Amino acid sequence: EYKITLQTHKYLLCEGSELNIRKALANLTYDIYGGTGMSEKKIIQIMENGSIWKEIEITEPVLIQCVKEIQRRLNVVFTDDAVTELIVNLWICLNRFVHSHPVSIPEANIRLVKDTAEFLAVDRVCDLIIRRQVLVELPESERCYYTMHVLGAGIGRSSRRLGEAGKKEIHLRVAVVDFLSGIGKILGKEFIHNQELLSDMLLILRPWIYRARFQVARKVKEPLILERDYLSVVQAVHKNVRILEQYLDVVLDESVTTDLSASVAAACERGEQIPSEKYISAVVVCGAGIGAAKLLSVRIMKEFPQIKVLHELSVEEFRDFDASSVDIVFSAINMQEQPHNMIVVDALLGPESQREIPQYLARLFGNSENSSHYIQKVMMIIENHCIIENRQRLKVELEDFLFPKERYGITHKRSQYSMAALIDSSRIAVNVEAADFGEAIAKGGELLVRSGSVHREYINDMIAHTKQYPSDVV
């Protein structure tokens, strides 16, 4: 497959292009050690099984440190698969170079690579970490080779603003807009002004284009079975994918079209959510691409409107995340060390997961021992700074505030209303003058009273609340 021959002499000799040998090494190592993020234990296994451990002084956290530093300098978070690939390829770069097998990169590719922010990040990491801690000076060709893999690494999240990439990405954005326009016509939806969806598409496609350009090896994962619930979306994507292929002069494989379909499906679901003031806070841990992670989040919030997903995290990010800062953690991946408030669900939140979630929440929040212990700790903190006159009354009020029964009476229901149904002309007034905030609240409240949404007492209560807690008002 990689045009490599194996010759048996005193040992097994691998002959072929150095680039192809490295691709084969990367995929073989990834098959054995990859999957859901690279743990330090796996890195030790790789290095102990290879001779690099004996040749140079390196400790297992150094490789992780390098990848984290690249993420920091680029303001991105790589997917778990991408983190694994980057660690494996950095190990291969060091290993092959130390054993006098430097890689040879075409001059045209070197010019392209050196003009990127990714090369600058890799260059600094090689100087600040590899040279100082590992005592290895990687030449320009090795830095360019590794940059190719950074350019082709899947991104789970980016802090870069749209427009920051400059003229080189205008062509890609035009392609994505035309692509979304075609899908929107089939599905009867408006996508071309959806900035979140546009950003997601760019994050999915940009690394893939570099992979194709530099022929970077990529393991094709099992696709999500989107046809189960989103057949029309999948069909619309496949009908319009030729638009991207013609613009970009590439052929998109199934793994890319799956992630694009998941992003479109997530955008469709986001438009049908009901806003809720009461919610259970949650995060989603998903090692897959951007589309899959966001689709899982919006499906959770659609099926269970009381739950609010605050973030999507990779496995690597979750290692540093305080799970106790949210009510519940949804994970699409089994982990060895799971916090008490984590539930493992199907990546598409299938029927079995939908049945398990209410039962899990009932166990998690219905445990009187947990709630009593938590309230006792809160009361101890209060008592360190104040005198408690009525402990029983304080305990009851804390229970009502922190563990209201209706908060966890989770129901599984599909959304019945869209934003268009909730915000109609009876709840809108324009060119309204108000002398102060109280009058503004009163006039806005009258609209809600007339539409039957609130009782008149609500207006006075809202004004009183605003006077007491002015910072509460947005």
C-alpha positions as CSV (number, residue, x, y, z in Angstrom):
1,E,0.0,0.0,0.0
2,Y,2.9,2.4,0.8
3,K,5.2,1.1,-1.9
4,I,7.6,-0.3,0.8
5,T,9.5,-3.6,0.5
6,L,10.7,-5.7,3.4
7,Q,14.1,-7.4,3.1
8,T,15.3,-10.0,5.5
9,H,19.1,-9.8,6.4
10,K,20.4,-10.1,9.9
11,Y,17.3,-8.1,10.8
12,L,14.2,-6.9,9.0
13,L,15.1,-4.1,6.6
14,C,12.4,-1.6,5.4
15,E,13.2,-0.1,2.0
16,G,11.3,2.7,0.3
17,S,10.6,6.5,0.3
18,E,11.3,8.0,3.7
19,L,8.0,9.8,3.5
20,N,6.1,6.6,2.8
21,I,7.9,4.7,5.6
22,R,6.9,7.5,8.1
23,K,3.3,7.3,6.9
24,A,3.2,3.6,7.4
25,L,4.8,3.9,10.8
26,A,2.3,6.6,11.9
27,N,-0.7,4.5,10.9
28,L,0.7,1.3,12.4
29,T,1.5,3.1,15.7
30,Y,-1.9,4.8,15.7
31,D,-3.6,1.4,15.1
32,I,-1.9,0.0,18.2
33,Y,-2.0,3.0,20.6
34,G,-4.5,5.5,19.2
35,G,-8.2,6.0,19.6
36,T,-9.4,8.4,22.2
37,G,-6.5,10.6,23.1
38,M,-2.9,9.7,24.1
39,S,-2.4,8.9,27.7
40,E,1.0,9.1,29.3
41,K,0.9,5.3,29.9
42,K,0.6,4.7,26.1
43,I,3.4,7.1,25.4
44,I,5.7,5.1,27.7
45,Q,4.7,1.9,25.9
46,I,5.6,3.4,22.5
47,M,9.0,4.7,23.7
48,E,9.9,1.6,25.6
49,N,9.1,-0.6,22.6
50,G,11.3,1.6,20.3
51,S,15.0,2.4,20.5
52,I,14.5,6.1,20.8
53,W,14.2,5.6,24.6
54,K,17.8,4.5,24.7
55,E,19.2,7.0,22.2
56,I,18.0,10.3,23.7
57,E,16.9,11.7,27.0
58,I,13.2,12.2,26.9
59,T,10.3,11.9,29.4
60,E,6.8,11.0,28.4
61,P,5.1,14.4,29.3
62,V,7.5,16.2,26.9
63,L,5.6,15.1,23.8
64,I,2.2,16.1,25.3
65,Q,3.8,19.4,26.4
66,C,4.8,20.1,22.8
67,V,1.3,19.5,21.4
68,K,-0.3,21.6,24.1
69,E,2.1,24.4,23.4
70,I,1.3,24.3,19.7
71,Q,-2.4,24.5,20.5
72,R,-1.8,27.5,22.8
73,R,0.2,29.4,20.2
74,L,-2.5,28.7,17.5
75,N,-5.5,29.3,19.7
76,V,-7.0,26.0,18.8
77,V,-8.1,22.8,20.4
78,F,-7.3,19.6,18.4
79,T,-9.6,16.6,18.4
80,D,-8.5,13.7,20.5
81,D,-7.6,11.7,17.3
82,A,-5.5,14.6,16.1
83,V,-3.6,14.9,19.4
84,T,-2.8,11.2,19.2
85,E,-1.6,11.6,15.6
86,L,0.6,14.6,16.4
87,I,2.3,12.9,19.4
88,V,2.9,9.8,17.3
89,N,4.4,11.8,14.4
90,L,6.6,13.9,16.7
91,W,8.0,10.6,18.2
92,I,8.6,9.3,14.6
93,C,10.4,12.6,13.7
94,L,12.7,12.3,16.7
95,N,13.2,8.6,16.2
96,R,14.0,8.6,12.5
97,F,16.3,11.7,12.7
98,V,18.3,10.3,15.6
99,H,18.8,7.1,13.6
100,S,20.1,9.1,10.6
101,H,17.0,8.9,8.5
102,P,16.2,12.6,7.9
103,V,13.1,13.3,5.8
104,S,13.4,14.9,2.4
105,I,10.6,17.5,1.6
106,P,10.0,18.9,-1.9
107,E,11.1,22.6,-2.1
108,A,7.6,23.7,-3.3
109,N,6.1,22.2,-0.1
110,I,8.7,23.8,2.1
111,R,7.8,27.2,0.7
112,L,4.1,26.6,1.3
113,V,4.6,25.3,4.8
114,K,7.0,28.1,6.0
115,D,4.4,30.7,5.1
116,T,2.0,29.4,7.8
117,A,1.3,30.3,11.4
118,E,1.6,26.5,12.1
119,F,5.2,26.4,11.0
120,L,6.0,29.4,13.3
121,A,4.4,27.5,16.2
122,V,6.3,24.3,15.4
123,D,9.5,26.2,15.0
124,R,9.2,27.8,18.4
125,V,8.3,24.5,20.1
126,C,11.4,22.9,18.5
127,D,13.6,25.7,19.9
128,L,11.9,26.1,23.4
129,I,11.2,22.4,24.2
130,I,12.8,19.9,21.9
131,R,16.2,21.6,21.8
132,R,16.4,22.5,25.5
133,Q,14.7,19.5,27.1
134,V,15.5,16.6,24.6
135,L,18.8,18.1,23.4
136,V,17.9,17.4,19.7
137,E,18.2,20.1,17.0
138,L,15.6,19.2,14.4
139,P,16.5,20.6,10.9
140,E,14.2,22.6,8.8
141,S,13.0,19.6,6.7
142,E,11.9,17.8,9.9
143,R,10.1,20.9,11.2
144,C,8.3,21.3,7.8
145,Y,7.4,17.6,7.8
146,Y,5.8,17.9,11.3
147,T,4.1,21.2,10.3
148,M,2.4,19.3,7.5
149,H,0.8,17.1,10.1
150,V,-0.2,20.1,12.3
151,L,-1.8,21.7,9.2
152,G,-3.7,18.5,8.6
153,A,-4.8,18.0,12.2
154,G,-8.5,18.0,12.9
155,I,-9.7,20.9,15.0
156,G,-12.4,20.6,17.7
157,R,-12.5,24.3,18.5
158,S,-10.8,27.5,17.5
159,S,-10.5,31.0,19.0
160,R,-9.5,32.5,15.7
161,R,-12.0,35.0,14.4
162,L,-13.6,34.6,11.0
163,G,-11.6,36.8,8.6
164,E,-8.4,36.3,10.4
165,A,-7.0,33.9,7.8
166,G,-6.9,36.5,5.1
167,K,-7.2,36.3,1.3
168,K,-6.0,32.6,1.0
169,E,-9.2,31.4,2.6
170,I,-11.7,33.5,0.7
171,H,-11.9,30.8,-2.0
172,L,-12.7,28.2,0.6
173,R,-15.4,30.4,2.1
174,V,-17.1,31.1,-1.2
175,A,-17.1,27.3,-1.8
176,V,-18.7,26.7,1.6
177,V,-21.4,29.4,1.1
178,D,-22.4,27.9,-2.3
179,F,-22.4,24.4,-0.7
180,L,-24.7,25.6,2.2
181,S,-26.9,27.5,-0.3
182,G,-27.5,24.2,-2.2
183,I,-28.3,22.3,1.0
184,G,-30.6,25.0,2.2
185,K,-32.7,24.9,-1.0
186,I,-33.2,21.1,-0.6
187,L,-34.1,21.3,3.1
188,G,-36.0,24.5,2.9
189,K,-33.7,26.3,5.4
190,E,-31.5,29.4,5.5
191,F,-27.9,28.4,6.2
192,I,-25.7,30.9,4.4
193,H,-25.9,33.6,7.1
194,N,-25.4,31.0,9.9
195,Q,-21.9,32.1,11.1
196,E,-21.5,29.3,13.6
197,L,-22.2,26.7,10.9
198,L,-19.9,28.5,8.4
199,S,-17.1,28.5,11.0
200,D,-17.6,24.8,11.8
201,M,-17.4,24.0,8.0
202,L,-14.1,25.9,7.7
203,L,-12.6,24.1,10.7
204,I,-13.6,20.7,9.2
205,L,-12.4,21.4,5.6
206,R,-9.2,23.4,6.1
207,P,-7.2,20.5,7.7
208,W,-8.6,18.0,5.2
209,I,-7.4,20.2,2.2
210,Y,-3.9,20.3,3.7
211,R,-3.9,16.5,4.2
212,A,-4.8,16.0,0.5
213,R,-2.2,18.6,-0.7
214,F,0.6,17.1,1.3
215,Q,-0.6,13.5,1.1
216,V,-0.6,13.2,4.9
217,A,-1.8,9.7,6.0
218,R,-5.2,9.5,7.7
219,K,-7.0,6.7,9.4
220,V,-10.6,6.6,8.2
221,K,-12.9,6.1,11.2
222,E,-16.2,4.4,11.3
223,P,-18.8,7.0,10.3
224,L,-21.8,8.0,12.5
225,I,-25.0,6.3,11.4
226,L,-26.7,9.7,10.6
227,E,-29.1,8.1,8.2
228,R,-31.1,6.8,11.2
229,D,-32.4,10.3,12.1
230,Y,-31.0,12.7,9.5
231,L,-31.4,10.9,6.2
232,S,-32.6,14.1,4.4
233,V,-29.6,16.0,5.7
234,V,-27.2,13.3,4.5
235,Q,-28.8,13.1,1.1
236,A,-28.7,16.9,0.7
237,V,-25.0,16.9,1.6
238,H,-24.1,14.2,-0.8
239,K,-26.1,15.9,-3.6
240,N,-24.1,19.2,-3.1
241,V,-20.7,17.8,-2.1
242,R,-19.6,18.1,-5.8
243,I,-19.7,21.9,-5.3
244,L,-16.9,21.7,-2.8
245,E,-15.0,19.2,-4.9
246,Q,-15.1,21.4,-7.9
247,Y,-14.1,24.5,-6.1
248,L,-11.2,22.7,-4.2
249,D,-10.2,20.3,-6.9
250,V,-10.3,17.3,-4.5
251,V,-12.4,14.3,-3.9
252,L,-14.0,14.3,-0.4
253,D,-14.1,10.9,1.4
254,E,-16.8,9.6,3.6
255,S,-15.3,10.7,6.9
256,V,-15.4,14.3,5.8
257,T,-18.9,14.2,4.4
258,T,-20.1,12.6,7.6
259,D,-18.7,15.4,9.7
260,L,-20.2,18.0,7.3
261,S,-23.6,16.2,7.6
262,A,-23.3,16.2,11.4
263,S,-22.7,20.0,11.4
264,V,-25.7,20.7,9.2
265,A,-27.8,18.4,11.4
266,A,-26.7,20.3,14.5
267,A,-27.6,23.6,12.9
268,C,-31.1,22.3,12.1
269,E,-31.6,21.1,15.6
270,R,-30.3,24.4,17.2
271,G,-33.1,26.3,15.4
272,E,-35.8,24.2,17.1
273,Q,-34.8,24.4,20.7
274,I,-37.1,26.0,23.4
275,P,-35.4,28.5,25.7
276,S,-35.6,27.5,29.4
277,E,-34.9,29.5,32.5
278,K,-34.5,26.4,34.6
279,Y,-31.7,24.1,33.6
280,I,-29.3,21.4,34.7
281,S,-25.8,22.4,33.7
282,A,-23.8,19.9,31.6
283,V,-20.7,19.4,29.5
284,V,-20.3,16.9,26.6
285,V,-17.0,14.9,26.2
286,C,-16.6,13.7,22.7
287,G,-13.4,12.6,20.9
288,A,-14.9,12.9,17.4
289,G,-15.0,15.9,15.1
290,I,-16.7,19.2,15.6
291,G,-19.9,18.2,13.9
292,A,-20.4,15.1,16.0
293,A,-19.7,16.9,19.3
294,K,-22.1,19.7,18.6
295,L,-24.8,17.4,17.2
296,L,-24.7,15.3,20.5
297,S,-25.0,18.6,22.5
298,V,-28.0,19.9,20.6
299,R,-29.7,16.5,20.7
300,I,-29.4,16.3,24.5
301,M,-30.9,19.8,24.8
302,K,-33.7,19.0,22.4
303,E,-34.7,15.7,24.0
304,F,-34.3,17.1,27.5
305,P,-35.1,20.9,27.5
306,Q,-34.2,21.3,31.2
307,I,-30.6,20.4,30.4
308,K,-28.2,23.1,29.2
309,V,-24.9,22.0,27.7
310,L,-22.3,24.6,28.4
311,H,-19.2,23.2,26.5
312,E,-18.1,20.4,24.3
313,L,-14.7,19.1,25.5
314,S,-12.1,16.7,24.1
315,V,-10.8,13.9,26.3
316,E,-7.5,15.8,26.8
317,E,-9.4,19.0,27.8
318,F,-11.5,17.0,30.3
319,R,-8.4,15.8,32.1
320,D,-8.0,19.4,33.4
321,F,-11.7,20.1,33.8
322,D,-13.4,20.3,37.2
323,A,-16.3,17.9,36.8
324,S,-17.9,19.1,40.0
325,S,-18.5,22.6,38.4
326,V,-21.4,21.2,36.4
327,D,-24.4,19.0,37.4
328,I,-23.7,16.3,34.9
329,V,-21.1,15.1,32.3
330,F,-22.2,13.4,29.2
331,S,-19.5,11.3,27.5
332,A,-19.5,9.5,24.2
333,I,-16.3,7.6,25.4
334,N,-15.7,5.1,28.1
335,M,-13.0,6.3,30.5
336,Q,-11.0,4.5,33.1
337,E,-11.5,7.1,35.8
338,Q,-15.0,8.6,35.7
339,P,-16.4,11.2,38.0
340,H,-19.6,10.3,39.9
341,N,-21.7,12.7,37.8
342,M,-20.7,11.2,34.4
343,I,-23.0,9.1,32.2
344,V,-21.7,7.4,29.0
345,V,-24.1,7.8,26.1
346,D,-24.4,6.9,22.4
347,A,-22.7,9.4,20.1
348,L,-26.1,10.1,18.5
349,L,-28.1,9.8,21.7
350,G,-30.0,6.8,20.6
351,P,-33.2,5.4,22.1
352,E,-31.3,3.4,24.8
353,S,-29.4,6.5,26.0
354,Q,-32.6,8.5,26.0
355,R,-34.2,6.0,28.3
356,E,-31.2,5.9,30.6
357,I,-30.8,9.6,31.2
358,P,-33.9,10.2,33.3
359,Q,-33.1,7.2,35.4
360,Y,-29.6,8.4,35.9
361,L,-30.6,11.9,36.8
362,A,-33.1,10.5,39.3
363,R,-30.3,8.5,41.0
364,L,-27.8,11.3,40.8
365,F,-30.0,14.0,42.3
366,G,-32.5,11.9,44.2
367,N,-29.9,10.7,46.6
368,S,-30.8,12.4,49.9
369,E,-27.4,11.5,51.4
370,N,-25.7,13.5,48.6
371,S,-27.9,16.6,49.0
372,S,-27.8,16.5,52.8
373,H,-24.0,16.3,52.8
374,Y,-23.7,19.1,50.3
375,I,-26.1,21.4,52.3
376,Q,-24.2,20.5,55.5
377,K,-20.9,21.7,53.9
378,V,-22.6,25.0,52.8
379,M,-23.9,25.6,56.3
380,M,-20.5,25.0,57.8
381,I,-19.0,27.7,55.5
382,I,-21.8,30.1,56.4
383,E,-21.2,29.4,60.1
384,N,-17.5,30.3,59.8
385,H,-18.4,33.8,58.9
386,C,-21.9,34.4,60.4
387,I,-24.1,33.6,63.4
388,I,-27.0,31.3,62.4
389,E,-30.1,32.1,64.4
390,N,-32.4,29.4,62.9
391,R,-30.5,26.4,61.6
392,Q,-33.5,24.4,60.6
393,R,-35.1,27.2,58.7
394,L,-31.8,27.9,56.9
395,K,-31.5,24.2,56.0
396,V,-35.0,24.1,54.6
397,E,-34.4,27.2,52.5
398,L,-31.1,25.9,51.2
399,E,-32.8,22.6,50.2
400,D,-35.5,24.5,48.3
401,F,-32.9,26.7,46.6
402,L,-30.2,24.1,45.8
403,F,-32.3,21.0,45.2
404,P,-35.8,22.1,44.1
405,K,-37.8,19.0,43.3
406,E,-39.3,20.4,40.1
407,R,-35.7,21.2,38.8
408,Y,-34.9,17.5,38.5
409,G,-38.3,16.3,37.5
410,I,-36.9,15.5,34.1
411,T,-39.3,14.7,31.3
412,H,-38.3,13.4,27.9
413,K,-40.2,15.3,25.3
414,R,-39.6,16.7,21.9
415,S,-39.8,20.4,21.2
416,Q,-43.3,21.6,20.3
417,Y,-42.5,25.2,19.5
418,S,-40.1,27.2,17.5
419,M,-38.8,30.7,18.3
420,A,-41.1,32.0,15.6
421,A,-44.1,30.6,17.5
422,L,-42.9,32.0,20.8
423,I,-42.1,35.5,19.6
424,D,-45.1,36.7,17.7
425,S,-46.5,40.2,16.9
426,S,-48.5,40.3,20.1
427,R,-45.3,40.4,22.1
428,I,-43.5,43.0,20.1
429,A,-43.7,46.9,20.4
430,V,-41.6,49.4,18.6
431,N,-40.9,53.1,19.0
432,V,-41.8,53.0,22.7
433,E,-40.7,55.8,25.0
434,A,-40.0,55.2,28.7
435,A,-38.9,57.6,31.4
436,D,-37.0,55.1,33.4
437,F,-36.3,51.4,33.8
438,G,-39.5,50.9,35.8
439,E,-41.7,52.3,33.1
440,A,-39.8,50.2,30.5
441,I,-40.5,47.0,32.5
442,A,-44.1,48.0,32.9
443,K,-44.7,48.6,29.2
444,G,-42.9,45.4,28.3
445,G,-44.8,43.5,30.9
446,E,-48.1,44.8,29.6
447,L,-47.4,43.0,26.3
448,L,-47.0,39.7,28.3
449,V,-50.2,40.4,30.3
450,R,-52.3,41.0,27.2
451,S,-51.0,37.8,25.5
452,G,-51.8,35.8,28.6
453,S,-48.2,34.9,29.3
454,V,-48.0,36.4,32.9
455,H,-50.2,37.8,35.6
456,R,-50.2,41.5,36.3
457,E,-48.4,40.9,39.7
458,Y,-45.4,39.8,37.7
459,I,-44.7,43.4,36.6
460,N,-44.5,44.8,40.1
461,D,-42.5,41.8,41.3
462,M,-40.0,42.3,38.4
463,I,-39.6,46.0,39.2
464,A,-39.0,45.2,42.9
465,H,-36.5,42.5,42.0
466,T,-34.6,44.9,39.7
467,K,-34.3,47.5,42.5
468,Q,-33.0,44.9,44.9
469,Y,-30.7,43.1,42.4
470,P,-29.9,45.6,39.6
471,S,-26.9,43.6,38.4
472,D,-29.3,40.7,37.6
473,V,-30.8,42.6,34.6
474,V,-29.3,42.0,31.1
